[in-house]
Amino acid sequence: MKKNNKKKSDPKVKVNPCSNDRYYMDQSIDEEVYIKNNYKVVRELGRGGYGVVYKAVGLNQGQIDKNKKYAIKVNFSTVSPELIFAEIGFLKLIYGKENMPQLVNLFLIDQKIYIVIEYFTYKPFITFFATFDMMEIRRYLYELLKALNVLKQNGIYHRDVKPGNFLYNPKTGKGILIDYGLSEIDRSFVAKLIEKEKELSKKHPQSDEVQEIRRKINLYNEIQKTIDQIGNNKIGTESFMPLESILHYHDQSYEVDMWAVGVIFLQFLTKKYNLFSNVRMINKPVVTKNFFYVNFILELASLFGSEQVKQICEQFEYDLKLPSVVATKPVQWKSIIHIDGFDSDAEDLLSRLLSLNPKQRIKVEDGLKHPFFKPLLEQEKQTQTNFQDDQEIKQQKLQEN
């Protein structure tokens, strides 16, 4: 009788590798790590330059609880610990806020930090963006702006806004903004918070409000320490970054995120997924990076005209020479956008989001009040009124019976 030399199966489970082969690290997972922490991995949701995210369900005494769904992010071993600690700090700051991911748990195994957040049901942007009508576009953008407004109210700018980081559910019209590894803090916001704590503590030094402000200040300070170690004005996904970021201009703030909203809006309106150059600058030699700068600037000049681009590059202290064949005047949006419903309000919002000058870019709070969203708000108000009317009718019928 022959011996069975077949080895026992390895507890490591192969998961769906990313189609982009430059992300080659950590292609398999150790299932036992998750089981020991009461999670069962279902599948890989996606991966990028910093880590991989898995969908998981909770385990209750070893049994799967399908009502408990999570997204578990594991950063690659090459990622700076400071980036991971900063992201965890941001997740704590935004906990409990609308349109934000909700941190559930953290655990450390073999020098890897596992970040567990509530699972959010969504559809990939590429599956719906070219099919949305103007009302659906309004709803998506309004949700995204609401998320950015929450961040601004908490002194945070995201720095990597893109469709892949805004998980959206077309059925419910709800979305959450994820991935805070590159986010930064508005120091002036923290300074105001410190002043507020000083004033309130004069009368009620141990009140709940003062204690909460102190907790937040400590958290902001801890996050800022990690950011100081890795540097400010980090570049996210280049095709969604404005010129001031690409050229490493020193003065950057919330306006960086608003440009990205404009690029997403333009994706919807033109039904084109890749609008700007797809070249990535990460780990590229200087010559390649310079080529990207020129290529990106030429693309901008084709839309905004060489006069505007030259002027703004001078403002950003970048010496620019463009070929004479480049158009000097900007294109008219209506000449390249033909979607139904692209009216003057839509054109105005797009222009104010995609302003090359960050100081002229629309602020998030003004964006939420822009006339472009009036039809959406009226529709939602009518829906709410109809719902209240139905509830009153049901109540009356119950009383009659």
Secondary structure, DSSP 8 states (H G I E B T S, - for coil): ----------SEEE----SSTT--S--EEEHHHHHHTTEEEEEEEEE-SSEEEEEEEEEETTEEEEEEEEEEEEE-TTS-HHHHHHHHHHHHHTTT-TTS--EEEEEEETTEEEEEEE----B-GGGTTTT--HHHHHHHHHHHHHHHHHHHHTTEE-S--SGGGEEEETTTTEEEE---TT-EE-HHHHHHHHHHHHHHHHH-TT-HHHHHHHHHHHHHHHHHHHHHHH-SS----GGGS-HHHHTT-S---THHHHHHHHHHHHHHHHT-S--S-----TT--HHHHHHHHHHHHHHHHHHH-HHHHHHHHHHTT------TTS-SS---HHHH---TT--HHHHHHHHHHT-SSGGGS--HHHHHTSGGGHHHHHHHHHHHHHHHHHHHHHHHHHHH-
